[in-house]
Amino acid sequence: MNHGLTRRRFLCTMSAGAAGIGLAAGAASCAVQSGSMGEKPAILGGKPVRTEPFPSWPVVKENDEKGWMEVLRGKDWCRSSDGHFATQFEETWAKTLGAKYCVVTSCGTTALYASLNALGVGPGDEVILPPYTFVATLNVILMQYALPVFVDSDRETLQIDARKIEAKLTARTRCIMPVHLGGNPVNMDVVLEVAKKHKLPVIEDACQAHTGEWRKRRVSTLGDLGCFSFQASKNLNSGEGGAILTNDPALHEFCKSFQNQGRGPAGAAFQYARQGSNLRMTEFQAALLLQQLTRVEEQSRAREQNAQYLTSLLRQIPGISPARMYEGTTRNGYHLYMLRYDKAHFADLPRARFLEALEKEGIPCAGGYTPLNKEPFLKELLNSRVYRTIYSGPEIAAWEERNACPENDKLCEEAVWFFQEMLLGPRRDMDDIAEAIRKIQKHAGELV
Ligand SMILES: Cc1ncc(COP(=O)(O)O)c(C=O)c1O
C-alpha cells in the first residue's frame, strides 16, 4: 500500500478532522472508501495495509544528550544523600502532579515496595489488588509475605471492579492497591469511599498512568501514596526508574529514608533511623527524566487526540469494544490502547490468529496479561515452607476459593493492546489500524 497522502486518504483524514469531536461520520466514510479491503490478507500472502513503521520509542533529542553529559562530566553519578538532579526531578514531578512530596527510586517495583513498608504491611496482612496487572504489583505484596487478595475486573474498562472491593475486605486487610492500567483511571470515587469507610490506606499503582486524571486531579495524588515507573516502555522514561508521591510528611520521611538504607533525614553516612535498603535512583536517570519531562505534555496530547479518533473508528466495527472510561476520568494517560475482541463477529477466528493476522498487516499488537490470580508460581509460593509458617493449610485453601475472578478470566481471552508510541504519529496511522481490522473481519472466514 502506498503510504504517501493518496487522494482517498486525504479525503478520509480531512472529513474526520473537520468533524472534530464528532468523528463518527468521517470514520464511516473511510470504511466505505477503504482501498485494501478487496486485497487478500497479508497472512495469506496479500499486500499488507501498512509497511511503514509506527513511531519508535524512546524519543531522543539534543537536550537528553546534554543532561546526560552534564552528569557524566560532573562525576557525581550517585545521588548519595542529596543528588542535585534527583532532588530537582522530585521537586518538579511533585509540582507537576500537584503533590506535596516526591521520592524517586530505582524503579516502579521499588517505589511500591517502599510504599508497602511505609504502611507497615507484613506477614499475616491482606492487600487488595486487581488480577489484571503487571506481575510487579503482586510481587511486592509477596515480598512482604502478605496475602494478595484479588478483586475481579470490570471487562468494559479493563480495570479493577471497585464495586467488588468491599466484599473482599476482612479484619486482616491492610491496604488497597488499585492499578490505573494502561493509563485508564480506576473508579477512584468508589475506591476512596470504601477506603474511608474501612479506614484503609490506598497505594495507587500509577506506573502506567503518567498523565492520567480523575476529576481533574492527577492519579497518584488521590490515595495515601502513588507510585510511578520510568522503565523503558513507559510514557516518561529513563530506562529504569520510579517515584513515590504523597501529601503525608511522615510517609514522605519514611520513604526518603527507606530508599537510602534507612539513613536519617540529613542522610549522614553511618547514622540510621530504621531498617532500609538501597533503592536509590542514579543521577543519570534523574537528569534524563528532567529532559524527557519537557515533552511529556505534548506527547500525551497527541496520544489522547489519536486515541479519541481511533475509538471513533473502532466503535463502528462489530465485535471490537474499545476500553470504556469511567465518568470521573478527565484524562487517560494512554500507556496502552486497549480493546476487547469478540471472535463471534470474526467467523470465530481465535484471538491468537487475529493478532497474528494484524501483525502481518503491519500493525503491532499484543494479547496482554494472563490471569495473575491463577499463576502457578503463586500457588507454589503460598504452599512453600515460609508461607506455611505464617498461614495455615485451611487459610490457604480458603484463600484459593476467595480469589476466583471469572470476569477477568474472560477478559484475558479477549483483550487486545496497541502500544503508546503507535499513538504518536499522524492521524492516518489510526486509519491504518482500523482498516487492517476491517480487512481481517472481511476475510475472517478464510483465516479460521
Ligand atoms: C502496573 C505496573 N506496576 C508496576 C510496575 C513495575 O515497574 P518497574 O518495571 O519500573 O519496576 C510496572 C512496570 O511495568 C507496571 O506496569
The ligand as an ORCA input file, in Angstrom:
! r2SCAN-3c Opt
* xyz 0 1
  C       1.247     -1.700     36.596
  C       2.716     -1.772     36.896
  N       3.120     -1.833     38.169
  C       4.423     -1.893     38.483
  C       5.403     -1.901     37.524
  C       6.828     -2.031     37.920
  O       7.635     -1.014     37.441
  P       9.171     -1.265     37.097
  O       9.251     -2.120     35.889
  O       9.710      0.112     36.861
  O       9.780     -1.892     38.274
  C       5.028     -1.829     36.177
  C       6.039     -1.823     35.118
  O       5.848     -2.264     34.016
  C       3.657     -1.774     35.856
  O       3.245     -1.743     34.582
*
